[in-house]
Amino acid sequence: MKKLSYDSIITYGFIVLVAITGIWDFIYRGGVKFPRILLIIATVIGVKLLFKFTFLKKCKMLYVCVIVFIFFSMYLANVLDFYSINGYDKILHFASGFLIGIFGFALYVFLFGIKNKNAKSIAVVIFTITFSIASAGAWEIWEFTTDQLFGLMAQNGLHDTMYDIILGSLSGIIVSIPIYLYTKGKKFKILDKIVKEIED
């Protein structure tokens, strides 16, 4: 029998956890969180397909990071109501900027390559930061759209929206620092692994 890779083990383990939670929710809470539980499973499947059929197909570590973020942002936050914890939402937005910044770096590597050390460091940094800021803004547009269409309350006014964009953008700027140093020859195992998985 083929041995499961660590990313598959984490995926299946997470889906089993969500399924058990769904049964518990149905029995003890009348299925109040069932739509969100189904959304988590659909999101995990969507992410799995994204990584399977795009340039990210070898990026197991990055994939696991996304699954972990889904666990904190969708499972704990929405299903187990961690959003009721003061500041939890802001922590997630700040953390998301790091992940999005790494995605921006991965996309740059795929589009332009980075093994050539003559690549302009400032171009990589500008791309990463711009991608982070654009993604933070795009997420708020998505939340605004779903709020208007489905009567949800994902956003809590202009100040909340702007703080979320600022936090996501700030962490994207922070993560661009090691990326800049990497393009200058400094070794970072995580970035090395991403480059290797995409360019090999």
N, C-alpha and C positions, 0 to 999 in steps of 0.2 A: 504494500500500500504506500502511495506517495506521501512523504512527510509534509505536513503543512508548514508554510513559512510563517514567520512571526507576525507579519501583517494580517495574514488570513486568520490566525488564531485570535488576534485582537478583534478583528471584524466579527467573527462568529460569536465570540464571547460577549461582545457588546450587544449584538442582535438578540442573543439569548436573554441577557439581562433586561433589555427593553421589552421583550415578549413576556417575561415573567412579571415585570412591572405592569404591563397591560392587563394581564389576568388579575393581578392584585387590585388594580384600579377599577376594573369592571365589577369585582366582587364587593369591594369595600367602599368605593366612592361612586358607584353607579356609572362608571365609564366617563367621568367628566373630563379626563385628560386623554381619552382614547384618540381623538383626532390628532392631537400633538404627538402621540406615540406612533401613530401611522406615518406622520410627517417625518419623524426621526428615521424610521426604517426606509422610507422613500429617499430621504436625503443621503443616507449611507449608501444605498444602492446607486444613486446618481453619482456620488463621489467615486465609488468603485469603478463605475463605467468610464468616468472622466479620466481616471488614472490608467485604466486598461487600454483605452483607444487613442490617447494623445501622447505628446512628447514626454509626459510625466510617467509613462508606463513602467519605468525602472526605478522611480523615486519612492521606494518603500518607506524610508524614514519620513519624508515629507507627508506621505499618505497617512502614516500613523499620527503625525502631529495634527492633521485635519480631523481625524477620528476623535482624538483626545479633546480637541476644541469643541466638536459637536457634543461630546459627553458633558462638558462644562456649560456650554451655551444653550443647548436644547434640552438635554436630559435633566441635569441638575437645576438649571434655571427655570425651565417651563414646567416640567413634569413634577419635580420635587419642590417647586416654588422657592428656589434660592434667590429669585429676583426680589423677594420680599426682604432680603438682607440688605441693609443700607450700604450702598457703594458697590454692590456686586456687579451691576450693569456696567459701571464705569471701568471696573477691573477688566471685564471681558472686552470692552472696546479698546482699552489700552493694549491688552494682550493680542487682540486681533491684528493690530498694526504690525507687530513683529512677524506674524505668520504671513500677512499680505505682502510685507516687504520682501520676505524670502521668496514668495511666489513671483514677485516682480523681478527679482534677481534671476530666478530659474527661467522666466520667460525671456529675459535679455540674453541669457546664455544660449537658449534654443534659437533665437532669432539671429544673433550676431556672433556667437561664440566668444570664448574668453581665454582659451588656452594661449592665444597669441598675447604675450605680455605687453605688446605695443598698443593694446586696446586702451583707449582713453578712459582713465579712471573716473573722470568727472562725468563722462557720458553714462557710465554704469550707475553712478550715484543719482544723477538727475532722473534717469529712467526709474530707478527704485522708488525714489521719493514721490515722483509724479504718479506712479502707479498706486502707491499707498494712499495718497491724498484723493485721487480719483475714485478708488475703491471705497474709501470711507464715505465720500459723498454719494456714490452710487447706492450704497447700502441704505443711507437715509432716504434717498428717493424711493427705494423699494419699500421701506417701512411706511413712508407717507402714502404710497400708492395702495398698499394693502389695507392701511387704516381707512382710507377713503372708500375703497371698494367693499370692504367686509365689516366696517364699523368697529375695527379693532382699536387698541390704545397702546400701540408699540412706542409711539412718540408722546412725550409729555411737554409739548411746547417748544418754542424757538430756542430757549436757553439749553434745554436738554439736548436738542438736536445738534447745536453748535458745539457743546462740550464733547459730545460723542465724536464728531468729526475731528475736533482738535486733538483728542486723545489718540484716535487711530492714526492721525497724521504724525503726531509727535513720536510715537513708537516706531513708525516707518522711517522717520528721520534718524532716530537712534540706531536702528538696525543697519542703516546705510553706512555707519562709521566702520564696523568690521568689514563690510563689503568693500569699502574704499581701501582699507588697509590690505585686504586680500589681493586686490588688483595691483597693489604696490609690492607684492611678493611675500607678505606675512602669511603664515600658515594658519588656517582654521579648518579643522577636520570636517566640520559640518558642511562648510561651503565646498571644500575639496570633494566630498562625497556627492553633493548635488551636481557639481560640474561633471564628475566622472560618470554618474548615472545618466546624464543627459547627452553628453558628447561622445561617449564610447559606443 
